[in-house]
Amino acid sequence: MAALPNRKQATTQAACTRVLAAKSVDEIYLMETPSWMFTEEKAKATFTKFSKRLRGIEKEMVERNKGLNVPYTVLLPSHMPAGIS
């Protein structure tokens, strides 16, 4: 029992976890980033190249997950927010 946190520590940790795990209703994910966020041609081209690489990475991850009983989806690009606040 000495290794367990006290009630205050456990409550604080649970509250922090809840806040950090909450998703915003208007959250934008990496694979869904709207084109209006990039106005310069060089930025658009760079983001297009980045998105293409992300799609390839996700496709590879999905293929690897096919043989698993519990697929690993935590780091799938389509599940990652485009930014943090």
Phi and psi in degrees as a GROMACS rama.xvg file:
@    title "Ramachandran Plot"
@    xaxis  label "Phi"
@    yaxis  label "Psi"
@TYPE xy
-66.9951  -23.0804  ALA-2
-79.9758  -17.1567  ALA-3
-81.2408  148.66  LEU-4
-71.8809  156.127  PRO-5
-74.6086  175.887  ASN-6
-60.7473  -42.2557  ARG-7
-63.7715  -45.4045  LYS-8
-63.1877  -41.9973  GLN-9
-65.206  -41.1888  ALA-10
-65.3404  -43.1995  THR-11
-61.9728  -44.2101  THR-12
-63.7982  -43.0097  GLN-13
-63.8742  -41.009  ALA-14
-65.1816  -43.9916  ALA-15
-62.5723  -42.6751  CYS-16
-62.3956  -41.818  THR-17
-63.8956  -44.0298  ARG-18
-65.486  -45.2145  VAL-19
-70.9856  -26.2456  LEU-20
-89.0879  -13.5093  ALA-21
-68.4506  141.337  ALA-22
-104.936  140.854  LYS-23
-77.5465  150.644  SER-24
-69.1328  -26.1789  VAL-25
-108.035  26.5434  ASP-26
-67.1663  139.151  GLU-27
-109.489  131.032  ILE-28
-99.3992  158.634  TYR-29
-51.9754  -42.0194  LEU-30
-79.6604  -8.03679  MET-31
-114.864  11.4988  GLU-32
-58.5321  123.292  THR-33
-69.6965  149.385  PRO-34
-68.0673  -23.9042  SER-35
-66.9554  -12.3942  TRP-36
-74.1913  -15.3532  MET-37
-123.377  114.662  PHE-38
-102.454  -26.5025  THR-39
-83.6719  141.563  GLU-40
-60.9589  -40.6848  GLU-41
-64.4755  -40.3691  LYS-42
-65.9333  -41.7422  ALA-43
-61.5059  -44.8663  LYS-44
-63.5098  -42.0639  ALA-45
-64.4439  -43.4761  THR-46
-67.7247  -36.2343  PHE-47
-62.1627  -43.9727  THR-48
-63.4152  -43.2837  LYS-49
-62.0053  -44.2721  PHE-50
-62.2782  -40.2235  SER-51
-62.4197  -42.7755  LYS-52
-63.8292  -40.9761  ARG-53
-62.1497  -42.1056  LEU-54
-60.8484  -40.1538  ARG-55
-65.0897  -41.8139  GLY-56
-63.6109  -44.5598  ILE-57
-63.9935  -41.3986  GLU-58
-59.345  -43.1541  LYS-59
-63.8971  -41.4228  GLU-60
-64.2831  -41.3515  MET-61
-63.4312  -41.0407  VAL-62
-61.6904  -43.704  GLU-63
-65.1676  -33.7479  ARG-64
-72.8691  -19.3497  ASN-65
-57.4119  -32.8963  LYS-66
-89.892  2.02096  GLY-67
-96.5661  146.536  LEU-68
-69.3381  -40.4368  ASN-69
-120.323  103.956  VAL-70
-66.6105  144.794  PRO-71
-91.3633  111.6  TYR-72
-119.603  1.55588  THR-73
-59.4212  -42.7245  VAL-74
-102.303  18.9808  LEU-75
-64.165  130.536  LEU-76
-55.1582  -32.4793  PRO-77
-71.8694  -11.8947  SER-78
-104.958  2.44968  HIS-79
-99.0858  128.741  MET-80
-63.1961  147.487  PRO-81
-73.6958  -17.3419  ALA-82
-160.33  168.844  GLY-83
-125.07  155.149  ILE-84
